[in-house]
Amino acid sequence: CGGSVGRPHNGRGLAARGERMALLSFEKRADRAHPGREAALRDELKAQGIRWIALTYHRRPALVATAWDVALGTARAWGLCRREGIRVIHARSEVAGLMAWLLNRACGARFLFDMRGFWADERAEGGAWPATGLRYRTAKRLERLLLEAADEVVTLTEQARTTVASWLGGRCP
């Protein structure tokens, strides 16, 4: 598709070229329990021209926690879009993609969907979700929505690129 296959461009490289960068991530509570490590990473990123906003990831109950994180992440990122005029949002997963899709609609930033795999299929093949279940079907609908809405798509393999293009009737975002 229109994005790259293989390793996507690194935000550090873009920051080194003078692009302003903000990284919004969700971190597990256990990782956030070590403020020295978080501060060191924040300082390292800052030195490279990347502002890091770390939010706490909520795991359970799964659906409620995910909805909460999507709402928090979208609100925080929307504020960044408004204050800083963000032009491109890069999302590396379906949940982050949902936030990026909402922001794409709300503030007009271009949307780069970086899919590392076929998440719903991986969950079903690994036995975490039944392939006929509501979670699987909802995740597949979300995947399709994100692929259709993205301005660019990054896949890890040529085969994944071909699969995505076939789903979109030959059209690559």
C-alpha positions in Angstrom: 0.0 0.0 0.0 1.0 3.6 0.1 2.9 3.2 3.3 6.1 1.4 3.8 6.7 -2.3 4.1 9.2 -3.4 6.8 10.6 -1.1 9.5 8.8 2.2 9.5 10.6 5.5 9.8 11.9 6.3 13.3 10.5 9.3 15.1 14.0 10.1 16.4 15.1 10.6 12.8 12.2 12.9 12.1 12.9 14.9 15.2 16.6 15.1 14.2 15.5 16.7 11.0 13.6 19.4 12.9 10.1 18.0 13.0 8.3 18.6 16.3 7.3 15.3 17.8 5.0 14.2 20.6 4.7 10.6 21.8 1.6 9.6 23.7 1.8 6.1 25.2 0.1 3.9 27.7 2.4 2.4 30.3 1.7 -0.4 32.7 1.4 0.4 36.4 4.4 -1.8 37.2 6.6 0.1 34.8 5.4 3.5 36.1 6.3 2.3 39.6 9.9 3.1 38.7 9.9 6.9 38.4 13.6 7.1 37.9 13.4 4.9 34.8 10.5 6.9 33.4 12.3 10.2 34.1 15.4 8.9 32.4 13.5 7.9 29.3 11.6 11.2 29.2 14.9 13.1 29.4 16.4 10.9 26.7 13.5 11.5 24.4 13.5 15.2 25.2 17.2 15.5 24.3 16.2 14.0 20.9 13.4 16.5 20.4 10.5 14.2 21.3 8.0 15.2 24.0 6.7 12.1 25.8 3.3 12.0 27.4 2.9 8.8 29.4 -0.6 7.7 30.5 -1.4 4.7 32.7 -2.7 1.6 30.9 -5.8 0.1 32.5 -6.2 -3.6 32.0 -9.4 -4.7 33.8 -12.3 -5.0 33.3 -11.1 -5.3 29.7 -13.9 -3.6 27.8 -14.4 -0.8 30.3 -10.7 -0.3 30.8 -10.1 0.0 27.0 -13.0 2.4 26.6 -11.6 4.5 29.4 -8.1 4.5 27.9 -9.5 5.4 24.5 -11.4 8.3 26.0 -8.4 9.6 28.0 -5.9 9.2 25.2 -8.2 10.8 22.6 -8.9 13.8 24.9 -5.2 14.3 25.7 -4.2 14.0 22.0 -7.1 16.3 20.9 -5.6 18.9 23.3 -2.2 18.5 21.6 -3.8 18.8 18.2 -5.5 22.0 19.2 -2.6 23.6 21.0 0.2 22.5 18.7 -1.4 22.1 15.3 -0.5 18.5 14.9 -0.6 17.5 11.2 0.1 13.8 11.3 -0.9 11.1 13.8 0.9 7.8 13.7 -1.0 4.9 15.4 0.6 1.5 16.0 -2.2 -0.8 16.9 -6.0 -1.0 16.5 -6.8 0.6 19.8 -4.4 3.5 19.1 -5.8 3.5 15.6 -9.3 4.1 17.0 -8.0 7.2 18.8 -6.2 8.4 15.7 -9.3 7.9 13.6 -11.3 10.0 16.0 -8.6 12.7 15.9 -8.5 12.6 12.2 -12.2 13.4 12.1 -12.0 16.0 14.9 -8.9 18.0 13.9 -8.1 17.0 10.3 -4.6 15.5 11.0 -3.5 12.9 8.5 -3.7 9.4 9.8 -0.9 6.9 9.5 -2.0 3.4 10.5 1.0 1.2 11.4 -0.4 -2.3 11.6 2.0 -4.8 13.0 -0.2 -7.8 12.2 -3.8 -8.9 11.9 -4.6 -8.5 15.6 -8.1 -10.0 15.6 -6.9 -13.0 13.6 -3.9 -13.4 15.9 -6.2 -13.4 19.0 -8.5 -16.0 17.4 -5.7 -18.2 16.2 -4.1 -18.1 19.6 -7.3 -19.2 21.3 -7.9 -15.9 23.2 -11.1 -15.1 21.2 -13.5 -17.4 19.4 -13.4 -16.6 15.6 -17.2 -16.3 15.6 -17.4 -14.2 18.8 -18.5 -10.6 19.2 -15.0 -9.3 20.1 -13.5 -10.9 17.0 -16.2 -9.5 14.7 -15.9 -6.0 16.3 -12.2 -6.0 16.0 -12.4 -7.0 12.3 -14.8 -4.2 11.6 -12.5 -1.8 13.4 -9.5 -3.1 11.4 -11.5 -2.5 8.2 -12.6 1.0 9.2 -9.0 2.0 10.1 -7.6 0.6 6.8 -10.2 2.4 4.8 -9.8 5.7 6.7 -6.0 5.8 6.9 -4.1 8.2 4.7 -1.2 5.7 4.7 -0.8 2.2 6.0 2.5 0.5 7.2 2.7 -3.3 7.0 5.5 -5.5 8.0 5.5 -7.8 5.0 4.8 -7.7 1.3 2.2 -10.4 1.8 0.3 -8.3 4.4 0.4 -5.3 1.9 -1.1 -7.6 -0.8 -3.8 -8.8 1.6 -4.7 -5.3 2.7 -4.9 -4.2 -0.9 -7.2 -7.1 -1.8 -9.5 -6.3 1.0 -9.8 -2.7 -0.2 -10.6 -3.8 -3.8 -7.0 -3.1 -5.0 -7.0 0.4 -3.5 -4.1 1.1 -1.2 -4.4 4.1 1.1 
